[in-house]
Amino acid sequence: MNEVTFCKLYGNIPLPQLQGYGWVFCEGLTTTLIVGVSCIPFVILLGLLGAWGKLSGNRVARIVAGAYTTVVRGVPELVLILLTYYGITLILQKTLTAIMGEQVLIDIDRFTAGTITLGLIYGAFATEVFRGAYLAVDRGQIEAAKAYGMNRHVAFVRVVMPQMLRFALPGLGNVWLVLIKATALMSVIQLPELMRMTDIAARAVRMPFTFYFAASLLYLSITIVSIWLLHRGERWASRGVRRA
Amino acid sequence: MKKLLTLAVAAFAFTAISTAADADMQKVRIGTEGAYPPFNSIDESGNLVGFDIDIANALCAAANFECEFVVQDWDGIIDGLTTNKYDAIIASMSITEKRMEVVDFTEKYYNTPAKFIANKGTDLDFTEGTGLEGAKVGVQGATIHEDFVRMTWPGAEVVTYATQDEANADLVSGRVDLVMADSVALDFGFLQTDAGACCEFVGADYNDPAIHGEGAGIAIRKGEADLQAALDAALVQILSDGTYKAINDEYFNYNVYGEDLPAM
């Protein structure tokens, strides 16, 4: 942690109250945002797949998607993170050691593991958002698209998707806001996100209130910026819909 | 050293990358918490500092290891060792039976007693077994101090915290009557600071080997006898050549080894 980083050079908040630890916020915030943003593609992909599974006529797909959302939403995030990062590593190590007859040590990259785990968790929540959004699209729209001669895929992309997006955005925004806060759990797998960096500094100078308060303001500002962007996104997705 | 095959798993794909080669200088990665002053913490430039860190560096020099530190939250610090994120934990970890089911330890590198602190003027009955009836005792969760308080004073109400600082903060605000932890950690981490002006040591020194163990040791993965032997030998060396005493005196004005240092 002693290497010279961008944050130490330019991201230091030179307030005397922070006793030289002003850079921890920049470091932590960067990790938090990178982890959070990297999760989004997983969340959307898994959410769409899950929603497709739940709504599909295929019994197996329905069961798999149902099990996924039930298990993932039912187990605390921290447990899932520890399970993927340490549990899976240990199982692989023990199995491979037994097979190969010599000690095998596995190293799962913490960033990859963390991103996948959070993506997996919030993908389950996004599944429900997309499912609800799909069901909210008027059936008559699909029938009309068919009447125009569009096949199922074309109808989905041109007619259903744009309308789904409008219904899904508020829910997805919610998932994003919860996800950003859940990144604080990543410190158990050595990812120095905002909460962990704040913790290190707060404990080194023994000023928990100052540091945690500053961190809470940063989390809050992520939320405020996100809400603003989401609001604009929602307006864009609702263009062409008459406001009441 | 037992030949270790290191595999890296990126996403879901398995990629074998390297077989640990026996270079001239063995590379050892050391896991530490970085949030337990004065034993291990991070200074304002981001450097790891503290007694544990100095001891670790001295041991690495004595054993001719090339050492690298990995900072890890206390939660998951043993999991990180068993899953090969680092090779040894030097983070003031007490040697206990429970932990020895999962990891091996070197000999202790320090052993300080556990003590209570309380707001000044607190008068309580510390009789083991019957004392502290109804008293609220704050401890860091999943530590020997939690086990010890639960076993020794069944009448006490144990309140557990994720970190020592949270327990101390609740002592100041009166949410708990007592806090138990390692004497040195309490002394340096709290009593000697502005926040600790309220409080003082109370009760006796506690050092029950059955619970407090032999002191703090270096945790390593099970079955790595060569690393264990090398670290133990390095420990004997720094104890006898005066390095240990020099580090000890830099941080403490008494001997934290727990027994007399060997004559030089």
Interface residues (C-beta under 8 A of the other chain):
Chain A: M1 N2 E3 K8 Q19 G20 Y21 W23 L82 Y85 Y86 T89 L90 L92 Q93 L96 M100 E102 Q103 V104 L105 I106 D107 I108 D109 R110 T112 I116 S187 V188 I189 Q190 P192 R196 D199 I200 A201 A202 R203 A204 R206 P208
Chain B: K2 K3 L4 L5 T6 L7 A8 V9 A10 A11 G34 A35 Y36 P37 S41 I42 D43 E44 S45 G46 N47 L48 V70 V71 Q72 D73 D75 G76 D79 G80 T82 T83 N84 K85 T163 D165 E166 A169 G189 F190 T193 A195 G223
